[in-house]
Structure formats: C-alpha cells, structure tokens
C-alpha cells in the first residue's frame, strides 16, 4: 500500500480493500470472507503482536458466527503492507 493510499484511510470511513500480491493467507481470507468493505477504526500504527504498521478494521458484512446461532462482523487488525484501497 502506498503512502498516498494509507493517508486516505481516515477513522470512521468505509473503505473497499483488496490484498496486495505478497499478502499472507490470513489477510486474503479475511478480505474474501468478510470484505471487501470495512470501517476504519484506528489510524495506522505499530502494534506489539507483529512487525510493521497495522490498522484496526471492522467488516461491514455480518458473516461471522457469534457462537449463539447468530452472525456478527469481523473486527481486527490487518497489516498495512498487505492491503490497498480500491474503487472497484
């Protein structure tokens, strides 16, 4: 993800994402099953659980099991280097 794309993701904004060529399977699977539309919940930042810069997102799609027979959104961190915004 280029610096210009990173700068365009603002807290509270809904963004359409795709994975980059070097993305790991976790990132690809989250975008495929829960995306491509996500709400940005934090500014990009460093985190303790992984190298690089990460961003906190919540899916618009309500596709995850809540463990009670219902559905809920996906909520979590993705590495900035593995995602990019798209208009499609």
C-alpha positions as CSV (number, residue, x, y, z in Angstrom):
1,X,0.0,0.0,0.0
2,X,1.5,3.3,-1.0
3,X,1.7,6.3,1.4
4,X,-0.9,8.1,-0.6
5,X,-3.4,5.2,-0.1
6,X,-2.5,5.0,3.6
7,X,-3.1,8.7,4.1
8,X,-6.6,8.4,2.5
9,X,-7.9,5.9,5.1
10,X,-9.5,8.0,7.8
11,X,-11.0,6.8,11.1
12,X,-14.8,6.3,10.6
13,X,-14.5,6.0,6.9
14,X,-15.8,2.9,4.9
15,X,-13.1,1.7,2.6
16,X,-13.1,-1.1,-0.1
17,X,-10.0,-3.2,0.3
18,X,-8.1,-5.8,-1.7
19,X,-5.0,-7.7,-0.7
20,X,-1.6,-7.0,-2.1
21,X,0.4,-9.5,-4.1
22,X,2.6,-10.5,-1.1
23,X,-0.3,-10.8,1.4
24,X,-0.5,-13.9,3.7
25,X,-3.4,-16.2,3.6
26,X,-5.0,-14.7,6.8
27,X,-5.3,-11.3,5.1
28,X,-6.6,-12.8,1.9
29,X,-9.2,-14.9,3.7
30,X,-10.5,-12.0,5.8
31,X,-11.0,-9.8,2.8
32,X,-12.6,-12.7,0.8
33,X,-15.0,-13.8,3.5
34,X,-15.7,-10.6,5.4
35,X,-15.0,-7.9,2.9
36,X,-14.3,-6.1,0.7
37,X,-15.9,-3.2,2.6
38,X,-14.6,-2.3,6.1
39,X,-14.9,0.6,8.5
40,X,-11.6,2.1,9.6
41,X,-11.4,2.1,13.5
42,X,-7.9,3.5,14.1
43,X,-5.1,5.4,12.5
44,X,-2.3,3.1,11.2
45,X,0.2,2.3,14.0
46,X,2.7,-0.1,15.3
47,X,1.5,-3.0,17.5
48,X,3.1,-5.4,19.9
49,X,1.9,-8.6,18.1
50,X,3.5,-8.1,14.7
51,X,6.2,-6.1,12.8
52,X,5.3,-3.1,10.7
53,X,2.3,-0.8,10.7
54,X,-1.2,-2.2,11.2
55,X,-4.7,-0.8,11.1
56,X,-7.8,-1.7,13.1
57,X,-10.9,-2.5,10.9
58,X,-14.4,-3.8,11.2
59,X,-16.2,-5.5,8.4
60,X,-19.5,-4.1,7.0
61,X,-20.6,-7.7,6.2
62,X,-22.2,-9.6,9.1
63,X,-20.9,-13.1,8.2
64,X,-19.1,-14.4,11.3
65,X,-20.7,-16.8,13.7
66,X,-21.3,-15.2,17.1
67,X,-21.3,-18.7,18.8
68,X,-25.0,-18.3,19.7
69,X,-26.6,-19.2,16.3
70,X,-26.4,-15.6,15.0
71,X,-24.0,-13.6,13.0
72,X,-21.6,-10.7,13.7
73,X,-19.0,-8.6,12.0
74,X,-15.3,-9.3,11.8
75,X,-13.2,-7.0,14.0
76,X,-9.4,-6.9,14.0
77,X,-6.0,-5.7,12.8
78,X,-4.5,-6.1,9.3
79,X,-1.0,-5.1,8.3
80,X,-0.9,-2.0,6.1
81,X,1.6,-3.6,3.7
82,X,-0.8,-6.4,2.8
83,X,-3.8,-4.2,1.9
84,X,-4.7,-1.5,-0.5
85,X,-7.8,0.5,-1.2
86,X,-9.8,0.1,-4.4
87,X,-12.6,1.8,-6.2
88,X,-14.0,-1.5,-7.7
